[in-house]
């Protein structure tokens, strides 16, 4: 199904509708970033007690939400926000474990933040064993990684990216679509060389 709604109309739409629309209108995803970025950052910082670590987790969370958009299913009593915060909290926990392993750094972890994590939605469990999305970005051609970082991690519109890249919006749309496919392939087949796509 193709979305005919404009970005202005989608700004007033429910979260799940915006997420669904973003699969065909990538610019729509910035609406979710604007709605949740500040709250996500507060939650992550509350858990990790580090602004820098919190920022990285929040960026990774938005990347995961976008990449797993087709896995989201609205359920009674389970809103998009619950699904999104579950991803954020799991990634905070993963970051905590990494910090503890790499540097022996002990954090005042908030245990109650993890006790409420649902045991359903098995794809969320896969997040802890899949290669990190940001590592996958490092395995794709830099031209693709740059576009994905600009749009989904920095929240720039395709119009802004077109100006930065000296290109046109239609061309950027095509390149972003291709970049998303390459990133998913990098996550699914981590041994594949990025140069296969050059």
C-alpha positions as CSV (number, residue, x, y, z in Angstrom):
1,X,0.0,0.0,0.0
2,X,1.3,3.4,-0.9
3,X,0.9,6.4,1.4
4,X,-0.6,9.5,-0.1
5,X,-0.6,11.5,3.2
6,X,1.8,14.4,3.4
7,X,4.3,14.8,6.1
8,X,2.3,17.6,7.6
9,X,-0.7,15.3,7.9
10,X,1.4,12.5,9.4
11,X,2.7,14.8,12.1
12,X,-0.8,14.5,13.6
13,X,-1.1,10.8,13.1
14,X,-0.6,8.0,15.7
15,X,2.9,6.6,16.2
16,X,2.2,3.2,14.6
17,X,0.8,4.9,11.5
18,X,3.8,7.1,11.2
19,X,6.1,4.1,11.5
20,X,4.2,2.2,8.9
21,X,4.3,5.2,6.5
22,X,8.1,5.6,7.0
23,X,8.7,2.3,5.2
24,X,7.7,4.1,2.0
25,X,8.2,7.7,3.1
26,X,11.6,7.6,4.9
27,X,11.3,11.3,5.8
28,X,8.3,10.4,8.0
29,X,10.6,8.6,10.4
30,X,12.0,12.0,11.6
31,X,8.5,12.6,13.1
32,X,9.1,9.7,15.5
33,X,12.6,11.0,16.2
34,X,11.2,14.4,17.1
35,X,8.6,12.9,19.3
36,X,10.8,10.5,21.3
37,X,14.4,11.7,21.2
38,X,14.4,13.8,24.3
39,X,12.4,11.3,26.4
40,X,14.6,8.4,25.2
41,X,17.7,10.4,26.1
42,X,16.3,11.0,29.6
43,X,15.5,7.3,30.1
44,X,18.9,6.1,28.8
45,X,20.8,8.7,30.9
46,X,18.8,7.7,34.0
47,X,19.9,4.1,33.5
48,X,23.5,4.6,32.4
49,X,24.4,7.8,34.2
50,X,26.4,8.9,31.2
51,X,25.3,11.5,28.6
52,X,27.7,10.1,25.9
53,X,26.6,6.5,26.4
54,X,23.0,7.5,26.5
55,X,23.3,9.4,23.2
56,X,24.8,6.4,21.5
57,X,22.1,4.0,22.8
58,X,19.4,6.4,21.6
59,X,20.9,6.6,18.1
60,X,21.1,2.8,18.0
61,X,17.5,2.5,19.2
62,X,16.2,4.7,16.4
63,X,18.2,2.7,13.9
64,X,16.7,-0.6,15.2
65,X,13.2,0.8,15.3
66,X,13.5,1.8,11.6
67,X,15.1,-1.5,10.5
68,X,12.5,-3.6,12.4
69,X,9.5,-1.5,11.5
70,X,8.0,-4.4,9.6
71,X,8.2,-6.5,12.8
72,X,5.9,-4.1,14.8
73,X,2.4,-5.2,15.2
74,X,-0.1,-3.1,17.1
75,X,-1.7,-5.1,20.0
76,X,-4.4,-4.3,22.5
77,X,-2.7,-2.7,25.5
78,X,0.7,-2.6,23.8
79,X,1.4,0.8,22.2
80,X,4.2,1.7,19.9
81,X,5.8,3.5,22.8
82,X,6.0,0.3,24.9
83,X,7.6,-1.5,22.0
84,X,10.1,1.3,21.4
85,X,11.0,1.7,25.1
86,X,11.6,-2.1,25.3
87,X,14.2,-1.8,22.5
88,X,15.8,1.2,24.2
89,X,15.9,-0.5,27.6
90,X,17.4,-3.7,26.2
91,X,20.1,-1.7,24.4
92,X,20.9,0.1,27.6
93,X,21.3,-3.2,29.3
94,X,23.6,-4.4,26.5
95,X,25.6,-1.2,26.7
96,X,25.9,-1.7,30.5
97,X,27.2,-5.2,30.0
98,X,29.8,-4.0,27.4
99,X,31.0,-1.2,29.7
100,X,31.4,-3.6,32.6
101,X,33.3,-6.1,30.4
102,X,35.6,-3.6,28.6
103,X,36.6,-1.4,31.5
104,X,35.4,-2.9,34.7
105,X,33.3,0.2,35.1
106,X,30.5,-0.3,37.6
107,X,27.3,1.6,37.1
108,X,24.5,2.1,39.5
109,X,22.2,0.1,37.3
110,X,18.5,0.6,37.8
111,X,17.3,-3.1,38.1
112,X,13.6,-2.2,38.0
113,X,14.1,-0.9,34.5
114,X,14.7,-4.4,33.3
115,X,12.3,-6.4,35.5
116,X,9.3,-5.2,33.4
117,X,10.8,-6.3,30.0
118,X,8.3,-8.6,28.2
119,X,9.3,-12.1,27.3
120,X,7.3,-12.0,24.1
121,X,8.3,-10.5,20.7
122,X,11.1,-12.9,20.1
123,X,12.8,-10.6,17.6
124,X,13.7,-8.3,20.5
125,X,15.7,-11.2,22.0
126,X,17.5,-11.4,18.7
127,X,18.8,-7.9,19.1
128,X,21.2,-9.0,21.8
129,X,22.8,-11.6,19.6
130,X,22.7,-9.9,16.2
131,X,25.7,-7.9,15.0
132,X,25.3,-4.3,16.2
133,X,23.7,-2.1,13.6
134,X,26.4,0.5,13.9
135,X,29.0,-2.2,13.2
136,X,27.0,-3.2,10.2
137,X,27.2,0.4,9.0
138,X,31.0,0.1,9.0
139,X,30.8,-2.8,6.6
140,X,28.8,-1.1,3.9
141,X,30.2,1.4,1.4
142,X,30.9,4.7,3.0
143,X,28.5,6.5,0.5
144,X,25.6,4.3,1.8
145,X,26.6,4.6,5.5
146,X,26.9,8.4,5.2
147,X,23.3,8.6,3.9
148,X,21.9,6.4,6.6
149,X,23.7,8.3,9.3
150,X,22.5,11.6,8.0
151,X,18.9,10.6,7.8
152,X,18.3,8.1,10.6
153,X,20.9,9.1,13.2
154,X,21.1,12.8,12.6
155,X,17.5,13.3,11.6
156,X,18.1,15.3,8.5
157,X,15.4,15.5,5.8
158,X,16.1,14.2,2.3
159,X,15.9,17.9,1.1
160,X,18.8,18.7,3.5
161,X,20.7,15.6,2.5
162,X,20.3,16.6,-1.2
163,X,21.8,20.0,-0.5
164,X,24.7,18.4,1.4
165,X,25.3,15.8,-1.3
166,X,24.9,18.2,-4.2
167,X,22.1,16.0,-5.5
168,X,18.4,16.0,-6.1
169,X,15.7,14.7,-3.8
170,X,14.5,12.0,-6.2
171,X,18.1,10.8,-6.5
172,X,18.6,10.8,-2.7
173,X,15.3,8.8,-2.3
174,X,16.7,6.2,-4.6
175,X,20.1,6.1,-2.9
176,X,18.5,5.8,0.6
177,X,16.3,2.9,-0.6
178,X,19.4,1.1,-2.0
179,X,21.4,1.9,1.2
180,X,18.7,0.4,3.4
181,X,18.8,-2.8,1.4
182,X,22.6,-3.0,1.5
183,X,22.5,-2.4,5.3
184,X,20.0,-5.2,5.8
185,X,22.2,-7.5,3.7
186,X,25.2,-6.6,5.8
187,X,23.3,-7.6,9.0
188,X,22.1,-10.8,7.5
189,X,25.3,-11.8,5.8
190,X,28.1,-10.2,7.9
191,X,30.9,-12.0,5.9
192,X,29.8,-10.3,2.6
193,X,32.2,-7.7,1.4
194,X,30.9,-4.1,1.1
195,X,32.7,-3.8,-2.2
196,X,30.2,-6.3,-3.6
197,X,27.8,-3.3,-3.8
198,X,30.2,-0.7,-5.2
